[in-house]
């Protein structure tokens, strides 16, 4: 289950960076 969550996190982060959500999260901080 940990591996599955890790893979999901990698894909989720990859999508966020691609869509520019990373900048959005930085603004929230």
mmCIF entry with sequence, helices, sheets and N, C-alpha, C, O atoms, coordinates in Angstrom:
data_MODEL
# 
_entry.id   MODEL 
# 
_entity.id                         1 
_entity.type                       polymer 
_entity.pdbx_number_of_molecules   1 
# 
_entity_poly.entity_id                      1 
_entity_poly.type                           'polypeptide(L)' 
_entity_poly.nstd_linkage                   no 
_entity_poly.nstd_monomer                   no 
_entity_poly.pdbx_seq_one_letter_code       
;(UNK)(UNK)(UNK)(UNK)(UNK)(UNK)(UNK)(UNK)(UNK)(UNK)(UNK)(UNK)(UNK)(UNK)(UNK)(UNK)
(UNK)(UNK)(UNK)(UNK)(UNK)(UNK)(UNK)(UNK)(UNK)(UNK)(UNK)(UNK)(UNK)
;
_entity_poly.pdbx_seq_one_letter_code_can   XXXXXXXXXXXXXXXXXXXXXXXXXXXXX 
_entity_poly.pdbx_strand_id                 A 
# 
loop_
_entity_poly_seq.entity_id 
_entity_poly_seq.num 
_entity_poly_seq.mon_id 
_entity_poly_seq.hetero 
1 1  UNK n 
1 2  UNK n 
1 3  UNK n 
1 4  UNK n 
1 5  UNK n 
1 6  UNK n 
1 7  UNK n 
1 8  UNK n 
1 9  UNK n 
1 10 UNK n 
1 11 UNK n 
1 12 UNK n 
1 13 UNK n 
1 14 UNK n 
1 15 UNK n 
1 16 UNK n 
1 17 UNK n 
1 18 UNK n 
1 19 UNK n 
1 20 UNK n 
1 21 UNK n 
1 22 UNK n 
1 23 UNK n 
1 24 UNK n 
1 25 UNK n 
1 26 UNK n 
1 27 UNK n 
1 28 UNK n 
1 29 UNK n 
# 
_struct_asym.id          A 
_struct_asym.entity_id   1 
# 
loop_
_struct_conf.conf_type_id 
_struct_conf.id 
_struct_conf.pdbx_PDB_helix_id 
_struct_conf.beg_label_comp_id 
_struct_conf.beg_label_asym_id 
_struct_conf.beg_label_seq_id 
_struct_conf.pdbx_beg_PDB_ins_code 
_struct_conf.end_label_comp_id 
_struct_conf.end_label_asym_id 
_struct_conf.end_label_seq_id 
_struct_conf.pdbx_end_PDB_ins_code 
_struct_conf.beg_auth_comp_id 
_struct_conf.beg_auth_asym_id 
_struct_conf.beg_auth_seq_id 
_struct_conf.end_auth_comp_id 
_struct_conf.end_auth_asym_id 
_struct_conf.end_auth_seq_id 
_struct_conf.pdbx_PDB_helix_class 
_struct_conf.details 
_struct_conf.pdbx_PDB_helix_length 
HELX_P HELX_P1 AA1 UNK A 2  ? UNK A 19 ? UNK A 2  UNK A 19 1 ? 18 
HELX_P HELX_P2 AA2 UNK A 21 ? UNK A 28 ? UNK A 21 UNK A 28 1 ? 8  
# 
_struct_conf_type.id          HELX_P 
_struct_conf_type.criteria    ? 
_struct_conf_type.reference   ? 
# 
loop_
_atom_site.group_PDB 
_atom_site.id 
_atom_site.type_symbol 
_atom_site.label_atom_id 
_atom_site.label_alt_id 
_atom_site.label_comp_id 
_atom_site.label_asym_id 
_atom_site.label_entity_id 
_atom_site.label_seq_id 
_atom_site.pdbx_PDB_ins_code 
_atom_site.Cartn_x 
_atom_site.Cartn_y 
_atom_site.Cartn_z 
_atom_site.occupancy 
_atom_site.B_iso_or_equiv 
_atom_site.pdbx_formal_charge 
_atom_site.auth_seq_id 
_atom_site.auth_comp_id 
_atom_site.auth_asym_id 
_atom_site.auth_atom_id 
_atom_site.pdbx_PDB_model_num 
ATOM 1   N N  . UNK A 1 1  ? 0.847  -1.195 0.000   1.00 0.00 ? 1  UNK A N  1 
ATOM 2   C CA . UNK A 1 1  ? 0.000  0.000  0.000   1.00 0.00 ? 1  UNK A CA 1 
ATOM 3   C C  . UNK A 1 1  ? 0.883  1.246  0.000   1.00 0.00 ? 1  UNK A C  1 
ATOM 4   O O  . UNK A 1 1  ? 0.561  2.251  -0.633  1.00 0.00 ? 1  UNK A O  1 
ATOM 5   N N  . UNK A 1 2  ? 2.004  1.161  0.724   1.00 0.00 ? 2  UNK A N  1 
ATOM 6   C CA . UNK A 1 2  ? 2.913  2.316  0.764   1.00 0.00 ? 2  UNK A CA 1 
ATOM 7   C C  . UNK A 1 2  ? 3.465  2.610  -0.624  1.00 0.00 ? 2  UNK A C  1 
ATOM 8   O O  . UNK A 1 2  ? 3.561  3.765  -1.038  1.00 0.00 ? 2  UNK A O  1 
ATOM 9   N N  . UNK A 1 3  ? 3.829  1.538  -1.338  1.00 0.00 ? 3  UNK A N  1 
ATOM 10  C CA . UNK A 1 3  ? 4.371  1.728  -2.689  1.00 0.00 ? 3  UNK A CA 1 
ATOM 11  C C  . UNK A 1 3  ? 3.320  2.344  -3.601  1.00 0.00 ? 3  UNK A C  1 
ATOM 12  O O  . UNK A 1 3  ? 3.624  3.212  -4.419  1.00 0.00 ? 3  UNK A O  1 
ATOM 13  N N  . UNK A 1 4  ? 2.084  1.889  -3.451  1.00 0.00 ? 4  UNK A N  1 
ATOM 14  C CA . UNK A 1 4  ? 1.001  2.409  -4.283  1.00 0.00 ? 4  UNK A CA 1 
ATOM 15  C C  . UNK A 1 4  ? 0.800  3.899  -4.005  1.00 0.00 ? 4  UNK A C  1 
ATOM 16  O O  . UNK A 1 4  ? 0.596  4.696  -4.920  1.00 0.00 ? 4  UNK A O  1 
ATOM 17  N N  . UNK A 1 5  ? 0.861  4.253  -2.724  1.00 0.00 ? 5  UNK A N  1 
ATOM 18  C CA . UNK A 1 5  ? 0.674  5.662  -2.361  1.00 0.00 ? 5  UNK A CA 1 
ATOM 19  C C  . UNK A 1 5  ? 1.832  6.485  -2.895  1.00 0.00 ? 5  UNK A C  1 
ATOM 20  O O  . UNK A 1 5  ? 1.643  7.619  -3.334  1.00 0.00 ? 5  UNK A O  1 
ATOM 21  N N  . UNK A 1 6  ? 3.032  5.916  -2.858  1.00 0.00 ? 6  UNK A N  1 
ATOM 22  C CA . UNK A 1 6  ? 4.216  6.630  -3.347  1.00 0.00 ? 6  UNK A CA 1 
ATOM 23  C C  . UNK A 1 6  ? 4.082  6.898  -4.841  1.00 0.00 ? 6  UNK A C  1 
ATOM 24  O O  . UNK A 1 6  ? 4.368  7.999  -5.312  1.00 0.00 ? 6  UNK A O  1 
ATOM 25  N N  . UNK A 1 7  ? 3.647  5.885  -5.577  1.00 0.00 ? 7  UNK A N  1 
ATOM 26  C CA . UNK A 1 7  ? 3.466  6.046  -7.027  1.00 0.00 ? 7  UNK A CA 1 
ATOM 27  C C  . UNK A 1 7  ? 2.407  7.102  -7.311  1.00 0.00 ? 7  UNK A C  1 
ATOM 28  O O  . UNK A 1 7  ? 2.578  7.945  -8.192  1.00 0.00 ? 7  UNK A O  1 
ATOM 29  N N  . UNK A 1 8  ? 1.308  7.050  -6.558  1.00 0.00 ? 8  UNK A N  1 
ATOM 30  C CA . UNK A 1 8  ? 0.223  8.011  -6.751  1.00 0.00 ? 8  UNK A CA 1 
ATOM 31  C C  . UNK A 1 8  ? 0.722  9.426  -6.483  1.00 0.00 ? 8  UNK A C  1 
ATOM 32  O O  . UNK A 1 8  ? 0.387  10.365 -7.205  1.00 0.00 ? 8  UNK A O  1 
ATOM 33  N N  . UNK A 1 9  ? 1.537  9.566  -5.423  1.00 0.00 ? 9  UNK A N  1 
ATOM 34  C CA . UNK A 1 9  ? 2.075  10.891 -5.077  1.00 0.00 ? 9  UNK A CA 1 
ATOM 35  C C  . UNK A 1 9  ? 2.969  11.400 -6.191  1.00 0.00 ? 9  UNK A C  1 
ATOM 36  O O  . UNK A 1 9  ? 2.904  12.575 -6.555  1.00 0.00 ? 9  UNK A O  1 
ATOM 37  N N  . UNK A 1 10 ? 3.807  10.522 -6.739  1.00 0.00 ? 10 UNK A N  1 
ATOM 38  C CA . UNK A 1 10 ? 4.707  10.928 -7.828  1.00 0.00 ? 10 UNK A CA 1 
ATOM 39  C C  . UNK A 1 10 ? 3.904  11.420 -9.020  1.00 0.00 ? 10 UNK A C  1 
ATOM 40  O O  . UNK A 1 10 ? 4.209  12.465 -9.594  1.00 0.00 ? 10 UNK A O  1 
ATOM 41  N N  . UNK A 1 11 ? 2.876  10.665 -9.390  1.00 0.00 ? 11 UNK A N  1 
ATOM 42  C CA . UNK A 1 11 ? 2.039  11.053 -10.533 1.00 0.00 ? 11 UNK A CA 1 
ATOM 43  C C  . UNK A 1 11 ? 1.305  12.354 -10.229 1.00 0.00 ? 11 UNK A C  1 
ATOM 44  O O  . UNK A 1 11 ? 1.202  13.233 -11.085 1.00 0.00 ? 11 UNK A O  1 
ATOM 45  N N  . UNK A 1 12 ? 0.790  12.471 -8.992  1.00 0.00 ? 12 UNK A N  1 
ATOM 46  C CA . UNK A 1 12 ? 0.044  13.670 -8.602  1.00 0.00 ? 12 UNK A CA 1 
ATOM 47  C C  . UNK A 1 12 ? 0.941  14.898 -8.665  1.00 0.00 ? 12 UNK A C  1 
ATOM 48  O O  . UNK A 1 12 ? 0.550  15.933 -9.204  1.00 0.00 ? 12 UNK A O  1 
ATOM 49  N N  . UNK A 1 13 ? 2.147  14.780 -8.111  1.00 0.00 ? 13 UNK A N  1 
ATOM 50  C CA . UNK A 1 13 ? 3.096  15.905 -8.122  1.00 0.00 ? 13 UNK A CA 1 
ATOM 51  C C  . UNK A 1 13 ? 3.474  16.245 -9.556  1.00 0.00 ? 13 UNK A C  1 
ATOM 52  O O  . UNK A 1 13 ? 3.567  17.418 -9.916  1.00 0.00 ? 13 UNK A O  1 
ATOM 53  N N  . UNK A 1 14 ? 3.692  15.214 -10.377 1.00 0.00 ? 14 UNK A N  1 
ATOM 54  C CA . UNK A 1 14 ? 4.064  15.440 -11.771 1.00 0.00 ? 14 UNK A CA 1 
ATOM 55  C C  . UNK A 1 14 ? 2.976  16.234 -12.484 1.00 0.00 ? 14 UNK A C  1 
ATOM 56  O O  . UNK A 1 14 ? 3.272  17.180 -13.213 1.00 0.00 ? 14 UNK A O  1 
ATOM 57  N N  . UNK A 1 15 ? 1.724  15.854 -12.277 1.00 0.00 ? 15 UNK A N  1 
ATOM 58  C CA . UNK A 1 15 ? 0.604  16.553 -12.921 1.00 0.00 ? 15 UNK A CA 1 
ATOM 59  C C  . UNK A 1 15 ? 0.531  17.993 -12.431 1.00 0.00 ? 15 UNK A C  1 
ATOM 60  O O  . UNK A 1 15 ? 0.319  18.918 -13.214 1.00 0.00 ? 15 UNK A O  1 
ATOM 61  N N  . UNK A 1 16 ? 0.709  18.170 -11.120 1.00 0.00 ? 16 UNK A N  1 
ATOM 62  C CA . UNK A 1 16 ? 0.611  19.516 -10.553 1.00 0.00 ? 16 UNK A CA 1 
ATOM 63  C C  . UNK A 1 16 ? 1.677  20.431 -11.129 1.00 0.00 ? 16 UNK A C  1 
ATOM 64  O O  . UNK A 1 16 ? 1.390  21.570 -11.496 1.00 0.00 ? 16 UNK A O  1 
ATOM 65  N N  . UNK A 1 17 ? 2.908  19.935 -11.211 1.00 0.00 ? 17 UNK A N  1 
ATOM 66  C CA . UNK A 1 17 ? 3.996  20.759 -11.753 1.00 0.00 ? 17 UNK A CA 1 
ATOM 67  C C  . UNK A 1 17 ? 3.707  21.093 -13.215 1.00 0.00 ? 17 UNK A C  1 
ATOM 68  O O  . UNK A 1 17 ? 3.956  22.210 -13.669 1.00 0.00 ? 17 UNK A O  1 
ATOM 69  N N  . UNK A 1 18 ? 3.180  20.116 -13.942 1.00 0.00 ? 18 UNK A N  1 
ATOM 70  C CA . UNK A 1 18 ? 2.889  20.342 -15.356 1.00 0.00 ? 18 UNK A CA 1 
ATOM 71  C C  . UNK A 1 18 ? 1.797  21.395 -15.523 1.00 0.00 ? 18 UNK A C  1 
ATOM 72  O O  . UNK A 1 18 ? 1.848  22.202 -16.451 1.00 0.00 ? 18 UNK A O  1 
ATOM 73  N N  . UNK A 1 19 ? 0.818  21.388 -14.632 1.00 0.00 ? 19 UNK A N  1 
ATOM 74  C CA . UNK A 1 19 ? -0.311 22.316 -14.762 1.00 0.00 ? 19 UNK A CA 1 
ATOM 75  C C  . UNK A 1 19 ? -0.006 23.654 -14.092 1.00 0.00 ? 19 UNK A C  1 
ATOM 76  O O  . UNK A 1 19 ? -0.790 24.598 -14.184 1.00 0.00 ? 19 UNK A O  1 
ATOM 77  N N  . UNK A 1 20 ? 1.139  23.723 -13.419 1.00 0.00 ? 20 UNK A N  1 
ATOM 78  C CA . UNK A 1 20 ? 1.497  24.981 -12.771 1.00 0.00 ? 20 UNK A CA 1 
ATOM 79  C C  . UNK A 1 20 ? 0.856  25.116 -11.400 1.00 0.00 ? 20 UNK A C  1 
ATOM 80  O O  . UNK A 1 20 ? 0.791  26.213 -10.847 1.00 0.00 ? 20 UNK A O  1 
ATOM 81  N N  . UNK A 1 21 ? 0.380  23.998 -10.847 1.00 0.00 ? 21 UNK A N  1 
ATOM 82  C CA . UNK A 1 21 ? -0.229 24.058 -9.517  1.00 0.00 ? 21 UNK A CA 1 
ATOM 83  C C  . UNK A 1 21 ? 0.826  24.322 -8.458  1.00 0.00 ? 21 UNK A C  1 
ATOM 84  O O  . UNK A 1 21 ? 0.521  24.823 -7.376  1.00 0.00 ? 21 UNK A O  1 
ATOM 85  N N  . UNK A 1 22 ? 2.071  23.982 -8.777  1.00 0.00 ? 22 UNK A N  1 
ATOM 86  C CA . UNK A 1 22 ? 3.163  24.196 -7.827  1.00 0.00 ? 22 UNK A CA 1 
ATOM 87  C C  . UNK A 1 22 ? 3.241  25.674 -7.463  1.00 0.00 ? 22 UNK A C  1 
ATOM 88  O O  . UNK A 1 22 ? 3.411  26.022 -6.294  1.00 0.00 ? 22 UNK A O  1 
ATOM 89  N N  . UNK A 1 23 ? 3.117  26.533 -8.456  1.00 0.00 ? 23 UNK A N  1 
ATOM 90  C CA . UNK A 1 23 ? 3.164  27.979 -8.206  1.00 0.00 ? 23 UNK A CA 1 
ATOM 91  C C  . UNK A 1 23 ? 1.967  28.385 -7.354  1.00 0.00 ? 23 UNK A C  1 
ATOM 92  O O  . UNK A 1 23 ? 2.071  29.255 -6.489  1.00 0.00 ? 23 UNK A O  1 
ATOM 93  N N  . UNK A 1 24 ? 0.831  27.746 -7.609  1.00 0.00 ? 24 UNK A N  1 
ATOM 94  C CA . UNK A 1 24 ? -0.383 28.054 -6.852  1.00 0.00 ? 24 UNK A CA 1 
ATOM 95  C C  . UNK A 1 24 ? -0.204 27.707 -5.374  1.00 0.00 ? 24 UNK A C  1 
ATOM 96  O O  . UNK A 1 24 ? -0.594 28.476 -4.496  1.00 0.00 ? 24 UNK A O  1 
ATOM 97  N N  . UNK A 1 25 ? 0.389  26.541 -5.109  1.00 0.00 ? 25 UNK A N  1 
ATOM 98  C CA . UNK A 1 25 ? 0.616  26.126 -3.721  1.00 0.00 ? 25 UNK A CA 1 
ATOM 99  C C  . UNK A 1 25 ? 1.603  27.064 -3.040  1.00 0.00 ? 25 UNK A C  1 
ATOM 100 O O  . UNK A 1 25 ? 1.453  27.375 -1.858  1.00 0.00 ? 25 UNK A O  1 
ATOM 101 N N  . UNK A 1 26 ? 2.606  27.512 -3.774  1.00 0.00 ? 26 UNK A N  1 
ATOM 102 C CA . UNK A 1 26 ? 3.595  28.426 -3.199  1.00 0.00 ? 26 UNK A CA 1 
ATOM 103 C C  . UNK A 1 26 ? 2.921  29.718 -2.776  1.00 0.00 ? 26 UNK A C  1 
ATOM 104 O O  . UNK A 1 26 ? 3.314  30.334 -1.785  1.00 0.00 ? 26 UNK A O  1 
ATOM 105 N N  . UNK A 1 27 ? 1.902  30.132 -3.527  1.00 0.00 ? 27 UNK A N  1 
ATOM 106 C CA . UNK A 1 27 ? 1.206  31.381 -3.208  1.00 0.00 ? 27 UNK A CA 1 
ATOM 107 C C  . UNK A 1 27 ? 0.372  31.222 -1.935  1.00 0.00 ? 27 UNK A C  1 
ATOM 108 O O  . UNK A 1 27 ? 0.184  32.175 -1.179  1.00 0.00 ? 27 UNK A O  1 
ATOM 109 N N  . UNK A 1 28 ? -0.123 30.005 -1.714  1.00 0.00 ? 28 UNK A N  1 
ATOM 110 C CA . UNK A 1 28 ? -0.963 29.759 -0.525  1.00 0.00 ? 28 UNK A CA 1 
ATOM 111 C C  . UNK A 1 28 ? -0.139 29.911 0.750   1.00 0.00 ? 28 UNK A C  1 
ATOM 112 O O  . UNK A 1 28 ? -0.632 30.430 1.751   1.00 0.00 ? 28 UNK A O  1 
ATOM 113 N N  . UNK A 1 29 ? 1.110  29.461 0.715   1.00 0.00 ? 29 UNK A N  1 
ATOM 114 C CA . UNK A 1 29 ? 1.953  29.506 1.919   1.00 0.00 ? 29 UNK A CA 1 
ATOM 115 C C  . UNK A 1 29 ? 2.048  30.920 2.439   1.00 0.00 ? 29 UNK A C  1 
ATOM 116 O O  . UNK A 1 29 ? 2.713  31.164 3.446   1.00 0.00 ? 29 UNK A O  1 
# 
